[in-house]
C-alpha cells in the first residue's frame, strides 16, 4: 500500500499516511463505513449533494469536538443541497454518545473502525496510530473532488473559511 510522509505532523513529528492519494479532479472513491445505527454507509447516501467530507482522529478530543460542532453550525447555513460528513475511527457507540451529548444533528457521523475503508481509499490513515489524519474533502454533486485540505498539524483546526468558500463555489 502507498505511503506518504511530510504531509501531516503531530507536534512537529512527521506521520506516515497510508492508502491511495486522492487529488483534486479525481472521482471521489466510494468507501464503506458504519453510521450511528451500525448500518453500512457509502457515498451513494449523499448522491446529488455537494459534500464536505471531514476526517478526524477522535470525537473525544478537544479539536475534533470543536471542528465537528462548527461544521454542525455551518450545516444549517449551507442549505439542503450540501451534506456534511465527519468520519473517525471511534466506535459507533462512542460516536452516538458524543453526538447526543454535543447536540450534533446536522452532520452525519461515520465510523471507519472496522475496515479503515475510508482511511485507505482517501489516503488519510495514519500508520503510526491507526487513526485518521485531520483532512477535509469537498466533493461536488457529480462526485468529483473539488478541494482538499490536509491540516498540517493534527491538533489544529482546519481553515473553515477556505472549506466554506470551496463549497460556495460549487
Order of alpha helices (4+ residues) and beta strands (2+ residues): beta-beta-beta-beta-beta-beta-beta-alpha-beta-alpha-beta-alpha-beta-beta-beta-beta-alpha
